[in-house]
Amino acid sequence: MGAISEDEQVARLQEQVNREGAIEKATYKERQRQIRNSAKNVNDIKSKHFKHTGSIDARTFLRWEQHSPGFWNDDSSRNQFMKDNPECRVAKD
């Protein structure tokens, strides 16, 4: 079997990224539901140094950090994410 061209390598990689992206999108709601259920006990933590404002599954967290390094440290990015993804916000009591 011969070597594949750079264009073919790029095309294969793009196909893989697209497949993984489709799987990630298709499984997002279930992952988010699971993480929200797992984090319910976090709401009981009372501390002046901690305020639980949202729960985000690790795959989504890491994807955004990889896509835009420092994303989660930027207040405006984090606030926009929570606005765009209300399922990640902690319900107000």
Secondary structure, 3 states (H helix, E strand, C coil): CCCCCHHHHHHHHHHHHHHHHHHHHHHHHHHHHHHHHHCHHHHHCCECCECCCECCCHHHHHHHHHHCCCHHHCHHHHHHHHHHCHHHECCCC
